[in-house]
Amino acid sequence: MYDADPPAPAALSETAAGRDPGPGLAAVRALRALADRLEAVQVHNAREQGWSWQAIADVLQVSRQAVHQKHSRD
């Protein structure tokens, strides 16, 4: 099992696309975590600025119910 830390953020996409599956998969995991955090931050920003759940869902290309269920407690 590959247990090393993922590379620095600037190198994540390059590592994720590389031929070595250990660092590549670790980079994929780190990118997912980063994307989840960025989504949470931007959904919070949108709600603070008065965006509806439907408007957020439209931009994320998911259902209103999905985005509300995932972020309504943030």
C-alpha positions as CSV (number, residue, x, y, z in Angstrom):
1,M,0.0,0.0,0.0
2,Y,1.3,3.5,-0.8
3,D,1.2,5.7,2.2
4,A,3.5,8.7,1.4
5,D,2.3,12.2,1.5
6,P,1.0,13.7,-1.7
7,P,3.2,16.2,-3.5
8,A,2.9,20.0,-3.1
9,P,-0.3,21.5,-4.6
10,A,1.6,22.9,-7.6
11,A,2.8,19.5,-8.7
12,L,-0.5,17.6,-8.0
13,S,-1.9,17.5,-11.5
14,E,1.5,16.4,-13.0
15,T,1.8,13.7,-10.4
16,A,-1.8,12.6,-10.8
17,A,-1.2,12.1,-14.5
18,G,2.1,10.3,-14.0
19,R,2.9,6.7,-14.7
20,D,3.6,5.7,-11.0
21,P,0.3,4.7,-9.5
22,G,1.3,5.2,-5.8
23,P,2.0,8.9,-6.0
24,G,-0.6,9.3,-8.7
25,L,-3.4,7.9,-6.6
26,A,-2.2,9.9,-3.6
27,A,-2.3,13.0,-5.7
28,V,-5.9,12.1,-6.9
29,R,-6.9,11.8,-3.2
30,A,-5.4,15.2,-2.4
31,L,-7.1,16.8,-5.5
32,R,-10.4,15.4,-4.4
33,A,-9.9,16.8,-0.9
34,L,-8.9,20.2,-2.3
35,A,-11.9,20.3,-4.7
36,D,-14.3,19.4,-1.8
37,R,-12.8,22.2,0.3
38,L,-13.0,24.8,-2.5
39,E,-16.6,23.8,-3.2
40,A,-17.5,24.3,0.4
41,V,-15.8,27.7,0.5
42,Q,-17.5,28.9,-2.7
43,V,-21.0,27.5,-1.7
44,H,-20.6,29.4,1.6
45,N,-19.6,32.6,-0.3
46,A,-22.5,32.2,-2.7
47,R,-25.1,31.7,0.1
48,E,-23.7,34.7,2.0
49,Q,-24.2,36.8,-1.2
50,G,-27.8,35.6,-1.5
51,W,-27.5,32.9,-4.1
52,S,-30.3,30.4,-4.1
53,W,-29.6,26.7,-3.7
54,Q,-30.9,26.3,-7.3
55,A,-28.4,28.9,-8.7
56,I,-25.5,27.1,-7.0
57,A,-26.7,23.7,-8.2
58,D,-27.0,25.0,-11.7
59,V,-23.3,26.2,-11.7
60,L,-22.1,22.9,-10.2
61,Q,-24.3,20.9,-12.5
62,V,-26.0,18.9,-9.7
63,S,-29.5,18.9,-8.3
64,R,-30.6,21.5,-5.9
65,Q,-31.3,18.7,-3.4
66,A,-27.8,17.3,-3.7
67,V,-26.1,20.7,-3.1
68,H,-28.5,21.5,-0.2
69,Q,-28.0,18.2,1.5
70,K,-24.2,18.4,1.2
71,H,-23.8,22.0,2.3
72,S,-26.8,23.2,4.3
73,R,-24.9,22.5,7.5
74,D,-21.8,24.6,6.6
